[in-house]
């Protein structure tokens, strides 16, 4: 530990735009749950290249006791990030874009009312193509991936006749999600957007992802924000403009 310069992030001012993370050559900043976070003190050299990129003035330099900047650990950290990035570029045959035909609920079947209403593949926000035909003029759902497990009739209640993209704002890269969803919004004129997430606090990050993506895409798109309780009921439903 040593007394040295290191960045300080005011989360109340931070809007999660991610410009600081892109400006940090050491990869010391990451967007987590819609807010910029210092990943580790040892990755921050204290020079403050990120400060000028923050439109909210949420980043300052402070002098305090902190772990020394570790150049070798930073190099390893950057190499690991690059490895992950390259792995995401691998195209798995199972992610090939497909339009699906949901089951005909008027047809007789041994499964009774338990029909799949999924009309596309893939569904993960990381994997879908912004130019997929099922996004054109779509009623799109942006869904936290725990929601379908909580809502017993998710297919008939929400998914029927809609396109979908799913993700986890707690475990996944929110900065990547913002950019990917903005690309979808830019490439397609949606009929409607609904964001559906669980009532737990971290899950509300999906709403912020949608808001930031709309800003990044430079469009106006009101959307329905739906909060699902742990018992599968609707805890709250509102329109966000």
C-alpha positions in Angstrom: 0.0 0.0 0.0 1.2 3.5 -0.8 -0.1 7.0 -0.8 -0.7 7.7 -4.5 -3.1 9.2 -7.1 -6.1 7.0 -8.0 -9.5 7.6 -9.7 -12.6 8.1 -7.7 -16.1 7.5 -9.3 -19.2 9.3 -8.0 -21.9 6.7 -8.7 -24.6 9.3 -8.1 -23.4 11.3 -11.1 -22.5 8.3 -13.3 -25.0 7.5 -16.0 -23.3 4.3 -17.1 -22.5 5.6 -20.6 -19.2 3.6 -20.7 -17.0 6.2 -22.3 -14.6 6.1 -19.4 -14.2 2.3 -19.7 -13.3 2.7 -23.4 -10.8 5.5 -22.6 -9.0 3.4 -19.9 -6.1 1.7 -21.7 -5.5 -0.5 -18.6 -9.0 -1.9 -18.5 -9.4 -0.7 -14.9 -13.0 0.4 -15.3 -16.0 -1.7 -16.1 -19.7 -1.0 -16.3 -21.5 -3.1 -13.7 -25.2 -2.8 -13.1 -25.4 0.4 -15.1 -22.6 2.2 -13.2 -18.8 2.6 -13.8 -16.7 0.7 -11.3 -13.0 0.5 -10.6 -12.2 -3.2 -11.2 -9.0 -3.2 -9.2 -6.6 -0.6 -7.7 -3.7 -2.4 -9.2 -4.9 -1.8 -12.8 -5.3 2.0 -12.2 -2.1 4.1 -13.0 -3.7 7.2 -11.6 -3.1 9.3 -14.7 -6.8 10.0 -15.3 -7.2 9.5 -19.0 -10.8 8.6 -18.3 -11.7 12.0 -16.7 -11.9 14.0 -19.9 -14.2 11.4 -21.5 -16.9 11.5 -18.7 -19.8 13.8 -19.7 -21.2 13.8 -16.2 -18.0 14.9 -14.4 -18.4 11.8 -12.2 -14.6 10.9 -12.1 -11.9 12.7 -10.2 -8.4 11.9 -9.0 -7.8 11.6 -5.3 -4.7 10.8 -3.3 -5.1 8.0 -0.8 -3.6 4.8 0.4 -4.0 2.2 -2.4 -2.3 -0.9 -3.8 0.6 -0.1 -6.1 -0.1 -0.1 -9.8 1.0 -3.5 -11.1 2.1 -3.3 -14.8 2.5 -7.0 -15.2 -0.9 -7.9 -13.6 -2.4 -5.2 -15.9 -0.9 -6.8 -19.0 -2.3 -10.2 -17.9 -5.7 -8.6 -17.3 -5.7 -7.1 -20.8 -4.7 -10.4 -22.4 -7.5 -12.2 -20.6 -10.0 -9.5 -21.8 -8.8 -10.0 -25.4 -9.1 -13.8 -25.1 -12.7 -13.4 -23.9 -13.4 -11.0 -26.8 -12.0 -13.4 -29.3 -14.0 -16.3 -27.9 -17.2 -14.2 -28.3 -16.3 -13.9 -32.0 -16.4 -17.7 -32.4 -19.5 -18.6 -34.5 -21.2 -21.7 -33.1 -23.4 -23.6 -35.6 -26.1 -23.7 -33.0 -26.4 -19.9 -33.0 -27.4 -19.8 -36.7 -30.3 -17.4 -37.2 -33.7 -19.1 -37.7 -37.3 -18.1 -37.9 -39.4 -20.6 -36.1 -43.1 -21.3 -36.5 -44.9 -21.3 -33.1 -47.2 -24.2 -32.5 -50.8 -23.9 -33.6 -52.9 -23.8 -30.4 -56.0 -24.9 -32.3 -54.3 -28.2 -33.3 -55.0 -31.3 -31.2 -51.9 -32.4 -29.2 -51.0 -34.4 -26.2 -49.3 -31.4 -24.7 -52.6 -29.5 -24.3 -52.1 -25.8 -23.7 -48.3 -26.1 -23.2 -47.3 -24.8 -26.7 -44.0 -23.0 -27.4 -44.6 -19.5 -28.8 -40.9 -18.9 -29.6 -40.7 -17.6 -33.1 -36.9 -17.2 -33.5 -33.5 -18.5 -32.7 -31.2 -17.5 -31.0 -32.6 -15.5 -28.1 -29.6 -14.4 -26.1 -28.8 -10.7 -26.6 -25.1 -11.5 -27.0 -25.9 -13.8 -30.0 -28.8 -12.2 -31.9 -28.0 -10.3 -35.0 -29.3 -6.7 -35.2 -30.3 -7.3 -38.8 -32.3 -10.5 -38.0 -35.6 -10.4 -40.0 -37.6 -11.2 -36.8 -36.7 -7.7 -35.4 -38.3 -5.8 -38.4 -41.4 -3.9 -37.2 -41.4 -6.2 -34.2 -43.1 -6.0 -30.8 -39.9 -6.7 -29.0 -39.3 -8.1 -25.5 -36.1 -7.4 -23.6 -36.2 -9.9 -20.8 -34.1 -10.8 -17.8 -33.3 -14.5 -18.2 -34.8 -15.5 -14.8 -38.3 -14.1 -15.8 -39.5 -17.1 -17.8 -38.7 -19.4 -14.9 -40.8 -17.3 -12.5 -43.8 -16.7 -14.8 -45.6 -20.0 -15.4 -47.5 -18.8 -18.5 -44.7 -16.7 -19.9 -45.2 -18.0 -23.5 -48.9 -17.2 -23.8 -48.8 -14.1 -21.6 -45.8 -12.3 -23.0 -44.0 -14.1 -25.8 -46.8 -14.9 -28.2 -46.4 -12.9 -31.5 -43.4 -11.1 -30.2 -39.6 -11.2 -30.7 -37.3 -11.5 -27.8 -33.8 -10.8 -26.5 -32.7 -12.1 -23.1 -29.8 -11.3 -20.7 -28.7 -10.9 -17.2 -27.7 -7.3 -16.1 -25.9 -8.6 -13.0 -23.7 -11.3 -14.5 -23.2 -10.1 -18.0 -21.3 -7.1 -19.5 -23.8 -4.2 -19.4 -21.6 -2.0 -21.6 -21.7 -4.6 -24.3 -25.4 -5.0 -23.9 -26.0 -1.3 -24.3 -24.1 -1.2 -27.5 -25.7 -4.3 -28.9 -29.2 -3.3 -28.1 -28.5 0.2 -29.6 -27.5 -1.5 -32.8 -30.8 -3.4 -32.8 -32.7 -0.2 -32.3 -30.8 1.6 -35.1 -31.3 -1.2 -37.6 -35.0 -1.7 -36.9 -38.1 0.4 -36.4 -39.9 -1.4 -33.6 -43.7 -1.4 -33.2 -43.2 -1.6 -29.4 -40.7 -2.4 -26.7 -41.3 -4.1 -23.3 -38.6 -4.6 -20.7 -39.4 -7.4 -18.3 -37.2 -8.0 -15.2 -37.4 -9.5 -11.7 -38.1 -7.3 -8.6 -34.6 -7.9 -7.2 -32.6 -4.6 -7.3 -29.8 -5.8 -9.6 -32.3 -6.9 -12.2 -33.6 -3.3 -12.7 -30.3 -2.7 -14.5 -32.1 -4.1 -17.6 -34.2 -1.0 -17.6 -31.2 1.2 -17.5 -29.6 -0.8 -20.4 -32.7 -0.1 -22.5 -32.6 3.6 -21.6 -28.9 4.0 -22.4 -29.3 2.1 -25.7 -32.2 4.4 -26.7 -30.0 7.4 -26.0 -27.0 5.8 -27.9 -29.3 5.1 -30.9 -30.5 8.7 -30.8 -34.1 7.7 -31.1 -37.3 8.3 -29.1 -38.9 5.1 -28.0 -41.3 4.9 -25.0 -41.4 1.4 -23.5 -43.3 -0.6 -21.1 -41.3 -1.6 -18.0 -42.7 -4.6 -16.2 -41.5 -5.9 -12.8 -42.1 -9.5 -11.9 -42.4 -10.6 -8.3 -40.6 -13.7 -7.1 -43.9 -15.6 -7.1 -44.4 -14.8 -10.8 -47.1 -12.1 -10.4 -46.7 -8.6 -11.8 -45.3 -6.3 -9.1 -45.4 -3.1 -11.2 -46.1 -2.1 -14.8 -45.4 1.4 -16.1 -44.5 3.3 -19.3 -41.1 5.0 -19.5 -40.8 7.9 -21.9 
